[in-house]
């Protein structure tokens, strides 16, 4: 059955996001990412006291492919 849609306002659609109006059979957004960060990089909270005297982040990666994404289409 066709969709009847009024006014639509889209502020933003993020990476690997999907915006659809109307009939759809399948939507499957996919993404992958690799993040390197040193010690204490992702700490969150109030009044943190973090001491990292020596922090080394090893970014050496000899893999050719880390994450394979197979399309469903």
N, C-alpha and C positions, 0 to 999 in steps of 0.2 A: 504494500500500500504506500503510495507516495506521501512524503512528509510535507506538511504545510508549515512554513517557518515565517515568523515576523522579522522584525529588525534584530540584527545581530551585531554586537560590538566585540571585537577581539583585540585585547591589548597586546598580547604577545603569545607566541607558541615557542616553547623551549626546544633545545636540541633533542632530537629523536621523539618529538611530540607529534601528535596527530590532531588535526581539527577537521571535523566532518559535519556536513549538514545534509541530511537526506538518508536514503537507504544505503546500507553497506553490508557486505557479506562478512568480511574479516578485516580487522585492523590489528597489526602487530608491530609496533615500533621497536626497533632494536638498536642498541649502541654498546660500545665497549670503550674503556679508557684505561690508561696506565698512569699511576701517580707515584712520583718519587718525593719523599719528604724526609727531612732530618728529624732528630730526636726532639720531641715536644712540639712538633709542628701542628698537630691536630688537637691539642689540648684546648678545651673550652670550659668556661666557668668563671665565677667571680673570685677575685683575690688569689689568683694562682701564683705560686712561687715555685719556679722551675729552675733547676741548675743543671746545665749540660756543660761540663768542663771540656769534653772532647766528643764531638759529634761528626761522624763520617757517614755519608749516604752513598752506598754503592749503586751506581746506575748502570753498571756493565751488564748487558743482556745480549747474549750471542744467539738467541732464538730468532728465527726468521719470522715466524708468526706466533703470536701469543694467544689471541682470541679469534676464532673463526666464527663469522656470522653467516648463516645460511639463509638465503631469501626464501620466503614461503610462496612467492608468486610463481 
